Amino acid sequence: MSGPPNVDTLRESLAAQGVHTLIAQFTDLHGVAKGKYVPLDQLRTLVETGAGFSGPSIAGTGLPRMGPRSEYYGRGDMATARALPWMPGYARLACDGFVAGQPFDGCPRQVLRRQVARLAERGWTLQTGIEPEFFLLRRTERGFAPADAQDRLDKPSYDLKSLPRRREFLHELATGLQACGLHVFQIDHEDAHGQYELNFLHAEALTSADHLMLFKLAAHTLAEQHGLVFSMMPKPFANQPGSGMHFHVSLWSGERCLFDGPEGDTTMRHFIGGVLAHSAGLAALAAPTVNSYKRLVVGESLSGTSWAPAYVAHGPNNRTALVRTLAGRFEWRLPDASANPYLATAGLIAAGLDGIAKRTDPGPSCTDDLFEQPLAALRARGIGVLPQSLGEAVEALQADTVLCEALGITLAQEFIEAKRAEWIAYARHVSDWEMQHYGDLF
């Protein structure tokens, strides 16, 4: 189908695929899919007016409980309409938030749209390839455990003994996403017990974020059908590596990659310079939970192995740096699996454009293993470290005017308030660890 379909054509196409119900899906502040079911015959209303929601019932809107601005409308983007093989009869449309007839600045998808528009003003587009890592878990009397009780290797990466035990779920997930237009090109077992990664082809930034949300919808539903729990918690187990969600990033002008060639190398260096300069504030968007900072540790991890970056640096094919540079693109290794893809991408664009505008120097490339270097030696080389707690990251975000302007007044305020409250609640919680260590010590 070339170009966006009109409403009648799309309705007929979906009906021919057996669709009777639309899922009007939007994404809240925390990157969680929300929405409602809408009969197919209401497609025109969904895309022109939107499905109505109580604004204050949605996390992070800051909308009042009364008056015209209490209503949140999710307008379906027809370009995202896809029949869902794992839910026959249903099709999902990603929605943009509107309030009082205007784009709502507290909608994460609208935030990303604004940054994409800044690129478009220059004739540019950003391509991202998002690589989600995730756990498949089971519930036990003691909490969560890896779903596969036989998955016990000391080094389970790429294990072809445990991977077949989850082949039915993984196959249904891959084929379902492919039927929705995502080009899945590999699946593997990752570094932790019960941990996997599924990769799909890069796309324009907004489309890529939409794809990530569709992946999560599919994975949650299919995992439940298989009696499993799908989890994108960054670090479920202290003694196991956590889940990242790395972004492969390239900048384009039409068919020309702006990161290619000598001139492109300069553009990429300045873009990376901006990303590194704003890395402390970006951490709040890309690693947005208290649990995230059990993954982003400086020094030896309790798991004994970690691919999570802690050092603000870049290097050619260097997975120990925050930014891994490759031919015509770079890998941004900060985001973890809990990141809201719209907010993380919006922050990335804002930081990169700021770096290009200011011709920010990212510093020398690092070709050594930064995990093996003493912290004092890294500091002597001018290599900083990422925030080591959500509290630090939120303070850095609040102080970063470039990122806060990119988020907009409403979303920046709501995000900072929510995450500061999350950090305070966590910091004041008395854990089992504390009772075990201090209960009868003094």
C-alpha positions, 0 to 999 in steps of 0.5 A: 500500500503506497502512501497513507490510506484513506479511512474508508480504504483502511476500514475495508482492508482491515475488515477483509483481514477479519478485524472487528475491533481496533486497539487505540493504544497510546503510551504513558509517561512510563513507557507503558502501553495504555488504551481501549477497544474501539469497534472497527466501524468507529475508525473515522472517529478514532483518527479524526477526533480520537478515543476519549480518556479521563486525563487525570487517570493517565500517569504523567498528564497533570490534567485536571479532574474537571473542565475541557482540559480534563479530557485526553483524546488519543487520535489513531495514526492510520499509518500504524494500523496493523492486524494482530496475528496473536489476537485474531480480529484485533488491529492496533493503531498507535495514538497521539495525545490531544487536549482541547483540540491541540497536540498535547505536550505531555504525550510522549509520542507528541514529544518525539514528533516535535524533535523529528520535526526539528530534523525535518526542518533541516531536511534530515531524518534519524534512523534507529535500530532498537535492540530489546533484551528481556526476561521470561520469568515464572512466579514462585512462592518466593517471587520471580525466577527464570521460566526455564529451571534448566537454564543454569549455565555459568555463561549462558550467552548464545546457549543452544540447549536452552533456546529450543525450550522457548522456541514456540514462544519465540517463533510466535513472537517473531512471525507475529511481528513480521506479519505486522511489518517488522523485519525480525532478523535474529533472536538469541539467548543473552548473558543471564538465565532466562534472558533473550534478545530479539532484533528487528530492522532499523526504521525512521525514529518515530516508526522505530519507537512504535515498533518497540511498543508493538513488540512489547504488546505482542510479547506480553500477550504471547508470554501470558498465553504460554504461562510465562511472565515477559519482563523488561525490568532492567535488573531482576537478579542481582547476580545476573546481568541486566537488560539493555535496549541499545539504539543503533543511530544514523542520520540521513538526508534523503538517501545520503547517510550524513555519518558517512565519509570524511564530512560525515565523520565530523557530523557524527563526532559532533552529534556524539559530542552532544550525546556525551555532553548531555549524558547525565540528563539523558540517563534519567530518560534512558535509565528511568527506574531505581532498578536501572542503576543496579545495572549501570554500576561503576566497578565490578558488578555483583553478576561478575559480568556486565555490558552496561556502560558506566563511562562517558566515552566513545570508541570504535567497536568498543562495547565498554564505552557509552557510545560504540562507533561503527561505519556510518552509525553509532550504538548508544548503549545507555538505554535499558529495557525500561526506557520509554522509547519516545522520550529516550529518542527525543532526548537523543535527537535534542542532544545530538542537534545541540552537539552539531550546533555547538560543534561539540568535541566528544574527546579522543576515541577510546580503544581500550577496555574501560572496565579494566581501568582504575577509576582514577586513571579514567578520571585523569583521562577526562572520562566521566561516569554516569549518574549512579542513582535515579536521584542523581540522574533526575537532578541532572535532567532538571538542570539540563535546559536543552533536554527539558526544552525538548520534553516541553514544560508539561512532560518535563515537570511531570517526569521529574516530579514522578521520578523524584517521588519514585527515588524518595520512596525507594530511598526511604524503604527499609529492605530485607538486606538492611534488616539482615545486616543491621537488625541485631548488630548494634 
